[in-house]
Amino acid sequence: MIHLETHESTEAYTFNISYGGLGMYLLKPIAEKTRVRIGIPFTDPTGKPLEEIVVGTVRWVKPFKNFYGCGIEFEELSRKDQPITFNFIQEAERLSP
């Protein structure tokens, strides 16, 4: 994840994804209302790594023992600009009970 104003990179791990945004774990805090750029990694059927970029805004941050949880709202997620991410979420929703 990259802070769009400072260009500082922060290691982050996704724990939830939807059409609206991401739930992420961070090793260091980030301020609410911060705009960020997130690379979402995928692998194509041949094993080639792919990455789609989404831009969002940090909506909440909560400290835990050794990390921080945060919610990031996508500015836009479209089938045209992020087709792999869009289809991944669609398939995950289809498979959810």
Secondary structure by P-SEA (a helix, b strand, c coil): cccccccbbbbbbbcccccccccccccccccccccbbbbbbbbccccbbbbbbbbbbbcccccccccccbbbbbccccccccaaaaaaaaaaaaacc
